[in-house]
Amino acid sequence: NLFPEAGPAVSVVTTNGIEAKASAIFVPESIRSCFTYSIRLRVASRDDLGYPSAQLLARHWKITDGTGHTEEVQGQGVVGKFPVLYPGGYRDDEQGEQGDHRTGTFVYQSCSGQLDNVPPAKGQFSGTLQFVPGSLDSPLGGEPLRIEVGAFPLCVPEFIF
C-alpha cells in the first residue's frame, strides 16, 4: 500500500459510527499537479451507527489548490460503487447490481484531477458522504447519515524517488 496510514498526511474521522480514513499521494508523471487519493470506510461502532447496515448513496468533495481556490464535486456513489457497510465488512455493490460480501474495510482510490497551483503551497481534499440506513433496495427509514471525510493534504513531497 503506497498510501499513508498514519501521521499528518492522514485524516481519520468517525461520524455516526462510520470511520473514514483518507490520504493522498502525488503523481509526478503528470504534466500538471495530480494526486491519487484513497478513502477507507468501515463501521467503527454498531451502537453509534444505530442500524445493522448503511449503504453509500452520494459524495460531495471539496478540492482546494495551493492558492485557496476550491472545486466542488458531487455525484452518486464512488467510482461506480455503492458499498453497504456493516460491522466487520461490507457488500461491494455496483450501480444496479448487488455485489459480494467481504470482510474488512471498503477501500477505493481515485484521482483528484489536475490542480494548477499546488507547489509550493499545499492544497487539501475534504468532503462528505451520504449513507442510507439499511440499503438502497431496503431502506430502514430515518434520515440519511452524513459522514465526514476530514481534510487531508495534497502536497508535493520533498523527495520523489
Protein Blocks (a to p, Z undefined) as FASTA:
>chain_A
ZZdfbdjkbccddeehiacdddddddfkbmbacdddddddddfblklnopabdcdfbdcd
ddddfkopacddddehjehiacdddehiacdddehiacdddehjddddddebjafblbfc
dcdddddddddehifklcgejjddddddddddddddfbdZZ
